[in-house]
Amino acid sequence: MADPAPPVARAADSAPPAADPARPAVDFRTDLQPIDGFGFSMAFQRADLLYGARGLGPAKQREVLDLLFSKEKGAGLSILRLGIGSSTDRVYDHMPTILPADPGGPDATPNYVWDGWDGGQVRLAKEAKAYGVKRFFADAWSAPAFMKTNGSENDGGELRPEWRQAYANYLVQYAKFYRQEGVGITDLGFTNEPDWTATYASMRFTPQQAVDFLKVLGPTVRASGLKTRLVCCDAAGWDRQVAYTQAIEADPAADRAVRTITGHRYSGPTDVPQPTDKHVWMSEWSPDGTTWNENWDDGSGYDGLTVAADIQNTFTTGNANAYVYWTGASLGATRGLIQLANPGDSYRVSKRYWALAAFSRFIRPGAVRVPVTNADPALRITAFRNTDGSRVIEILNTATTERSADFTLRGGHDRHPDAYVTDETRSITPADVVSTHGTTLTAELAPRALTTIVLD
């Protein structure tokens, strides 16, 4: 599905510094986009794997949950993306459906079923809520097979127009089942990668077809009593999502229905903002690769440094409000954050996880990104201000040599900033590499490393 992500270029060690470079500055007085959070998915029975389907015991389960959700011990991820049912029997890519059979036509009374488990996602959602997660994003890969033109949940196909209302009712019922379990679906999507046909659960929508369905789904959700809002359209490519965004913006009814624009970035990086004033989420990505990778910087394009650079680019160039990684934990040659034993009572953690955690632990929902000026092309810098007043600067040094940098802090300073380094040997490890004098902050930046600076 994904083209391999290009490795982050290594800055030449011998390149002379630019003449009289302007001192980098971080302006905490000025707001850019708000940040809704960071997240992940455990769809397609991966949550079931987390809860012991392959032998992971309760103690290790808790450790993995802490890694994913704890703000003190782990990443503090704050968005959980749920997969809405598919009855495909592809190994590990099965999601239970709440409507397993055609009720007899689009106007017939459906016979919904609910097992209270949903492939482990119900329990995971309840655990997430206990950790403080407030955003639950449910997304459908496909409508039930009998609603589609190809009669299958796999291999694309389109939603038959006469089934639009029934499909809208189906999505609302899924959210109601979660409300029954004590979990509110805050964000609801009806399509995943409508621009791409997968051999597993998938369904095609053109931009106009997406708009036409939103005119049905929007009123259905509003009439349901649910406190959920719609997202659209999770196109496989960030560039391809632009056409869906434009179609929504151009139609008043669809525009009213959608709260958040969502796009993936498999076909390329988030190199343009979406043409909208709505919040925008990078709602799925993981770098390509055919083996499990625990490295920080190996030039493969699916190591930890690649993910750190992608997060930076998504917030700066893409102007996104949230970053949702594809999967939290899975088996074998997973591109996920954590590898679960198959079988066994153990797990391994990738540097991709630590790259994401270095952002998500410190940049909390409700934060705002703030402007940064920087003249050193080897340094990729983003900065944020949290609602509690704490401020975070993320600096990715792409050079193979150490860099020393002075920053002017506008909008407050801190005499005792904390710094954490993530690289090949360290994982959000406290480091004495930052000092302040008045409004000047000086940082000694390790080569090919992410330095996270926190000012209270």
VENUR-V512841 format. One record per residue. PHI is phi in whole degrees, -180 to 180 (NA if undefined). OMEGA is omega in degrees with one decimal (NA if undefined). Layout:
PHI:OMEGA  PHI:OMEGA
This chain:
NA:-173.2  -115:168.2  -74:-180.0  -57:179.0  -72:179.6  -68:178.1  -65:178.4  -70:-175.3  -63:177.7  -92:179.0  -70:-178.2  -65:-178.1  -69:-172.3  -90:-177.8  -64:179.9  -72:177.6  -65:178.0  -63:-178.7  -67:177.1  45:-179.2  -67:176.7  -68:179.1  -67:176.1  -59:179.6  -138:175.0  -121:-175.5  -105:-179.4  -77:179.6  -85:-171.8  -113:-178.9  -96:166.4  -103:-176.0  -83:172.3  -73:-179.5  -112:179.4  -83:177.3  143:178.2  -126:-176.0  -152:-178.1  -163:177.1  -126:170.3  -132:-179.3  -71:179.0  58:173.5  69:178.5  -69:174.5  -65:176.7  -63:176.5  -63:179.5  -61:-176.7  -97:165.4  99:-178.7  -62:176.5  -120:170.1  107:178.1  -70:-175.5  -83:-175.4  -56:-178.2  -65:178.8  -70:175.1  -57:-179.5  -65:178.4  -63:179.3  -67:177.0  -61:176.5  -61:179.0  -61:-177.0  -79:-167.5  -113:-173.5  -73:177.3  -76:-179.1  -95:-175.6  -100:-171.1  -139:-173.6  -86:-178.3  62:-178.8  -64:-166.6  -124:175.2  -129:175.9  -111:179.6  -97:-177.3  -104:177.2  -96:178.9  -84:-162.4  -39:171.8  -147:-175.4  -94:177.0  -59:-176.2  -103:177.0  -63:-173.8  -56:-179.4  67:179.7  -117:178.9  -110:172.4  -125:-179.1  -61:177.7  -102:178.8  -93:178.8  -138:-171.8  -76:-175.1  -140:175.4  -63:-178.5  -74:-179.9  118:179.0  133:-174.5  -65:-179.1  -101:179.4  -77:179.3  -73:-177.3  -76:176.4  -107:-179.8  -73:175.9  -128:-177.4  -146:-178.7  -102:178.5  70:-176.3  -121:175.7  52:178.6  65:-178.6  88:-175.0  -71:179.0  -64:179.5  -63:179.0  -62:179.3  -64:177.8  -65:177.0  -63:179.9  -59:178.9  -61:179.2  -65:176.1  -79:179.0  109:178.9  -67:-178.5  -120:-179.1  -109:178.1  -120:-171.4  -108:-179.6  -102:-173.8  -136:-179.1  -102:174.9  -82:-178.4  -158:166.0  -76:173.1  -53:-171.5  -55:-174.4  -71:176.5  -90:-168.9  -112:-178.0  -69:-178.1  -98:177.5  66:-178.9  -143:173.9  -80:179.0  -96:168.1  61:173.9  73:-171.9  78:-177.9  -121:174.2  -74:176.9  -69:-176.8  -55:-177.6  -70:-179.6  -100:-176.3  -60:-178.5  -66:179.0  -64:178.7  -69:175.7  -61:178.5  -63:178.6  -60:180.0  -66:178.3  -65:179.5  -63:176.7  -58:179.1  -64:178.2  -68:176.7  -62:178.0  -69:175.7  -60:176.6  -60:179.0  -87:178.5  90:179.4  -120:178.8  -90:174.0  -76:-176.4  -87:-174.7  -136:-172.8  -126:177.9  -120:-176.8  -106:-177.0  -148:175.1  -127:178.9  52:-178.6  -69:-179.4  -97:-173.5  -145:179.1  -99:177.9  -105:176.5  -73:175.1  -99:-173.8  -56:-179.4  -163:-178.3  -156:-176.3  -91:168.0  -136:165.1  -78:175.4  -55:-179.4  -68:176.8  -64:176.7  -64:177.6  -62:-179.5  -62:179.9  -73:178.2  -60:178.4  -69:174.4  -94:-175.3  -69:-178.8  -57:177.8  -63:179.6  -65:177.7  -67:-179.6  -63:-179.2  -82:-172.1  -81:-173.8  86:178.5  -75:176.1  -97:-179.6  -116:178.5  -123:-172.9  -92:171.7  -119:177.2  -165:10.6  -135:176.9  56:176.5  -60:-176.4  -65:178.9  -119:177.5  -59:177.8  -67:179.9  -72:178.8  -65:-177.3  -56:-178.8  -64:177.5  -68:178.8  -61:179.8  -63:179.7  -64:178.4  -66:-179.0  -62:-175.8  -83:-177.2  -114:-174.8  -59:-178.4  -69:177.9  -67:178.9  -61:178.3  -67:-174.0  -73:-169.0  -98:174.7  -94:-170.4  -131:173.5  -90:-177.2  -127:177.9  -150:174.8  -97:-178.0  -135:180.0  -70:-177.1  -83:179.3  164:-177.4  -71:177.8  -78:-170.7  -96:174.7  -143:170.1  -71:172.4  -73:-176.0  -80:-177.1  -158:171.4  -97:178.2  -73:171.1  -67:-175.8  -129:178.5  -114:161.6  -81:-162.9  -99:170.7  -169:168.3  -169:161.5  -147:-179.2  -67:-177.8  -73:178.7  153:-176.5  -110:178.3  -133:172.7  -67:-174.0  -128:178.9  -110:-172.6  -84:175.1  -87:-171.7  -151:-178.7  -120:178.3  76:-175.8  -78:-173.8  88:174.4  -133:177.5  -100:-176.5  -66:-178.0  -63:177.0  -61:179.8  -67:178.6  -59:179.2  -65:-179.9  -68:177.0  -62:178.5  -57:-176.6  -66:-179.2  -63:-179.5  -81:-176.2  -88:-178.2  -73:-179.6  -79:178.4  56:-176.8  -76:178.3  -104:179.1  -156:-179.8  -132:-177.2  -117:178.5  -73:-174.8  -62:-172.9  -133:-177.4  -77:-175.8  -153:177.1  -159:-172.1  -108:166.8  58:-176.5  -83:-177.6  -65:170.6  -93:-179.5  -71:-179.0  -79:-174.3  -132:176.8  -105:176.9  -90:178.7  -63:-177.8  -138:-6.8  -92:174.5  142:-177.2  -107:-179.2  -157:179.1  -157:176.5  -131:-175.1  -116:180.0  -90:171.9  -70:172.8  -59:177.9  -59:-175.3  -68:175.4  -62:179.1  -67:-177.5  -64:179.6  -64:173.7  -92:-168.7  -69:179.7  -66:-171.8  -104:-179.8  -100:-168.7  -100:177.6  -53:-177.1  97:175.8  -64:172.4  -125:171.7  -79:-178.8  -123:-175.0  -71:175.3  -131:169.3  -109:-172.4  -154:-177.5  -102:-176.8  -95:-176.5  -67:178.4  -77:-176.9  -105:172.6  -106:-169.0  -128:168.9  -131:-179.1  -143:-172.2  -145:173.4  -122:-179.9  -82:-179.6  -66:179.2  -85:178.8  95:177.7  -67:-176.4  -127:-173.9  -131:174.2  -120:178.5  -111:-177.1  -123:176.0  -103:178.2  -89:-178.0  -87:178.2  -77:178.2  -92:175.4  -126:177.9  -66:175.8  -121:171.8  -111:-176.6  -139:173.1  -106:-179.7  -122:169.8  -88:179.8  -98:178.7  -108:-178.8  99:176.0  108:177.5  -143:-175.7  -146:-179.6  -79:-175.8  -134:179.1  -70:174.9  -103:177.8  -133:-179.3  -135:-177.2  -117:174.5  -126:177.2  -155:-174.6  -63:-175.2  -111:-177.0  -125:-178.6  -136:-173.1  47:-176.3  -90:177.7  -56:-177.4  -146:-179.9  -89:-173.9  -125:-176.0  -132:174.5  -141:178.9  -131:171.9  -141:-173.9  64:-179.4  -99:177.8  -104:176.4  -112:178.7  -113:-178.4  -129:172.1  -101:-167.6  -106:179.9  -64:-179.2  -69:176.7  49:-174.1  -139:173.4  -104:177.1  -110:179.8  -106:-178.9  -113:-178.8  -120:176.9  -116:-178.4  -95:NA
